[in-house]
Amino acid sequence: MLRRYVNIWVILGTVVIALLLLCVMASALWFIRPEAAPSEQATAVFNVIPYLTPTPPPATPSPVPSEQIAGGEIPPAPPPGQIDKGAFVEVTGTGGDGLRLRSEPGLEGEVLFLGLEGEIFRVDDGPVMLDNYTWWLLLAPYDENVKGWGVSNFLKAVQNP
């Protein structure tokens, strides 16, 4: 008779343990179920920022003083001693046309770059008097490859660039 009760208790214990395992597995699946996918998918935004490139020279440089602004008046040259080698200067008085930076001092020099109104340069060499102008070798502080000779009439010395 004892044997009959032992078998019933073993079977009953096995069933209870199986039910407990089933409950544990069901609750585990409930907590780790995958989240519902959002109804709208996000769209990635990709902005392309162009690389800074040098300004190309004009197709044909004019034979007249290229530093002359549209109104025909050239600003006066700054007083001697105001601009010196190693100083920083700002392009000004071009009427928005910019200052042509040439390969060599003089109006015959090839135009390499265009210094925009308000752009800051460091004076690297000069002065050179040629074609009734005072020329300074200007170097862009952000790129040593951007350099050229510019007329002092369109330059203003700045203290702290």
TISE-809053 format. One record per residue (C-alpha): residue number from 1; residue in three letters; x, y negated, z. Coordinates in Angstrom, 2 decimals. Example, Ala and Ser with C-alpha at 12.3 -4.5 7.8 and 13.67 -1.06 7.14 Angstrom:
<nodes>
   n res      c1      c2      c3
   1 ALA   12.30    4.50    7.80
   2 SER   13.67    1.06    7.14
</nodes>
This chain:
<nodes>
   n res      c1      c2      c3
   1 MET    0.00    0.00    0.00
   2 LEU    2.88   -2.33    0.73
   3 ARG    4.14   -1.75   -2.73
   4 ARG    0.81   -2.92   -4.18
   5 TYR    0.99   -6.25   -2.29
   6 VAL    4.57   -6.81   -3.24
   7 ASN    3.78   -6.52   -6.90
   8 ILE    0.83   -8.94   -6.59
   9 TRP    2.95  -11.48   -4.68
  10 VAL    5.77  -11.20   -7.23
  11 ILE    3.37  -11.73  -10.11
  12 LEU    1.61  -14.59   -8.31
  13 GLY    4.97  -16.27   -7.47
  14 THR    6.14  -15.90  -11.04
  15 VAL    2.97  -17.54  -12.34
  16 VAL    3.30  -20.44   -9.87
  17 ILE    6.94  -21.00  -10.79
  18 ALA    6.06  -20.90  -14.50
  19 LEU    3.31  -23.48  -13.95
  20 LEU    5.70  -25.74  -12.04
  21 LEU    8.31  -25.49  -14.82
  22 LEU    5.63  -26.29  -17.38
  23 CYS    4.59  -29.40  -15.41
  24 VAL    8.20  -30.55  -15.09
  25 MET    8.80  -30.10  -18.84
  26 ALA    5.55  -31.89  -19.74
  27 SER    6.39  -34.89  -17.56
  28 ALA    9.94  -35.00  -18.95
  29 LEU    8.58  -35.06  -22.49
  30 TRP    6.15  -37.79  -21.48
  31 PHE    8.95  -40.08  -20.23
  32 ILE   11.40  -39.49  -23.08
  33 ARG    8.94  -39.65  -25.95
  34 PRO   10.06  -41.94  -28.85
  35 GLU    8.65  -45.44  -28.90
  36 ALA    6.23  -46.39  -31.59
  37 ALA    7.83  -48.15  -34.55
  38 PRO    6.90  -51.85  -34.87
  39 SER    4.33  -52.61  -37.50
  40 GLU    6.60  -55.20  -39.16
  41 GLN   10.23  -54.50  -39.87
  42 ALA   12.78  -57.21  -39.18
  43 THR   14.54  -58.74  -42.18
  44 ALA   18.24  -59.50  -41.95
  45 VAL   19.28  -63.01  -42.97
  46 PHE   22.66  -63.41  -44.67
  47 ASN   23.98  -66.94  -45.25
  48 VAL   26.93  -67.35  -47.60
  49 ILE   29.20  -70.23  -46.65
  50 PRO   31.38  -71.24  -49.60
  51 TYR   35.12  -71.42  -49.10
  52 LEU   36.60  -74.93  -49.12
  53 THR   38.36  -75.46  -52.44
  54 PRO   40.38  -78.42  -53.72
  55 THR   38.57  -81.00  -55.78
  56 PRO   39.51  -80.53  -59.43
  57 PRO   40.95  -83.57  -61.20
  58 PRO   38.82  -85.34  -63.79
  59 ALA   38.99  -84.01  -67.34
  60 THR   40.73  -87.11  -68.75
  61 PRO   42.32  -89.67  -66.46
  62 SER   41.64  -93.21  -67.55
  63 PRO   44.58  -95.37  -68.65
  64 VAL   43.33  -98.30  -66.53
  65 PRO   44.23  -98.30  -62.86
  66 SER   42.22  -95.31  -61.65
  67 GLU   42.15  -96.75  -58.17
  68 GLN   40.05  -99.66  -59.44
  69 ILE   36.45  -99.47  -58.22
  70 ALA   33.40  -99.90  -60.42
  71 GLY   32.99 -103.60  -59.53
  72 GLY   36.43 -104.29  -61.01
  73 GLU   37.92 -105.70  -57.82
  74 ILE   40.80 -104.00  -56.09
  75 PRO   41.06 -104.57  -52.34
  76 PRO   44.23 -106.31  -51.15
  77 ALA   47.14 -104.17  -50.00
  78 PRO   47.52 -103.87  -46.21
  79 PRO   50.19 -106.06  -44.63
  80 PRO   53.74 -104.61  -44.57
  81 GLY   54.47 -102.45  -41.55
  82 GLN   50.85 -101.44  -41.03
  83 ILE   51.35  -98.12  -42.89
  84 ASP   54.51  -96.13  -42.26
  85 LYS   55.82  -92.62  -42.76
  86 GLY   54.17  -90.22  -40.27
  87 ALA   51.14  -92.48  -39.71
  88 PHE   47.56  -91.41  -40.36
  89 VAL   45.48  -93.32  -42.89
  90 GLU   41.85  -93.30  -43.96
  91 VAL   40.66  -93.68  -47.55
  92 THR   38.49  -96.81  -47.67
  93 GLY   37.20  -99.41  -50.10
  94 THR   36.70  -97.08  -53.09
  95 GLY   32.98  -97.74  -53.32
  96 GLY   32.36  -94.01  -52.92
  97 ASP   34.46  -93.11  -55.98
  98 GLY   37.36  -91.76  -53.91
  99 LEU   41.12  -92.23  -54.25
 100 ARG   42.96  -90.25  -56.91
 101 LEU   46.04  -88.54  -55.52
 102 ARG   48.70  -88.15  -58.19
 103 SER   51.68  -85.84  -58.74
 104 GLU   54.09  -88.81  -58.73
 105 PRO   53.87  -92.51  -57.94
 106 GLY   52.53  -94.65  -60.76
 107 LEU   49.50  -94.69  -63.00
 108 GLU   51.09  -92.15  -65.35
 109 GLY   51.20  -89.41  -62.68
 110 GLU   48.85  -86.45  -63.16
 111 VAL   45.76  -86.60  -60.92
 112 LEU   45.90  -83.62  -58.54
 113 PHE   43.20  -84.28  -55.97
 114 LEU   40.49  -86.78  -55.07
 115 GLY   40.65  -88.28  -51.57
 116 LEU   37.05  -88.91  -50.55
 117 GLU   35.89  -92.11  -48.87
 118 GLY   36.58  -91.77  -45.13
 119 GLU   38.96  -88.80  -45.52
 120 ILE   42.04  -88.83  -43.27
 121 PHE   45.59  -88.16  -44.55
 122 ARG   49.06  -88.22  -43.02
 123 VAL   51.70  -90.37  -44.77
 124 ASP   54.55  -88.05  -45.75
 125 ASP   56.76  -90.34  -47.86
 126 GLY   56.96  -93.80  -49.35
 127 PRO   56.60  -96.61  -49.97
 128 VAL   57.33  -96.73  -53.69
 129 MET   56.62  -99.93  -55.63
 130 LEU   55.46  -99.11  -59.18
 131 ASP   52.87 -100.52  -61.64
 132 ASN   52.22 -103.48  -59.28
 133 TYR   51.07 -101.11  -56.52
 134 THR   52.58  -99.70  -53.33
 135 TRP   52.38  -95.90  -53.41
 136 TRP   52.44  -93.50  -50.44
 137 LEU   52.70  -89.71  -50.49
 138 LEU   49.61  -88.51  -48.61
 139 LEU   49.22  -85.06  -47.05
 140 ALA   45.92  -83.60  -45.84
 141 PRO   46.27  -82.48  -42.20
 142 TYR   44.00  -79.46  -42.79
 143 ASP   45.93  -78.08  -45.81
 144 GLU   49.56  -78.79  -46.74
 145 ASN   48.78  -77.92  -50.37
 146 VAL   46.52  -80.97  -50.66
 147 LYS   48.95  -83.82  -51.21
 148 GLY   49.59  -86.58  -53.71
 149 TRP   50.59  -90.20  -54.20
 150 GLY   47.93  -92.81  -53.47
 151 VAL   47.76  -96.61  -53.71
 152 SER   47.97  -98.48  -50.39
 153 ASN   45.16 -100.87  -51.41
 154 PHE   42.66  -98.13  -50.57
 155 LEU   44.23  -97.02  -47.29
 156 LYS   43.61  -98.15  -43.73
 157 ALA   45.86  -97.10  -40.84
 158 VAL   44.07  -95.20  -38.06
 159 GLN   45.30  -94.63  -34.53
 160 ASN   43.78  -91.30  -33.51
 161 PRO   42.41  -89.23  -36.36
</nodes>
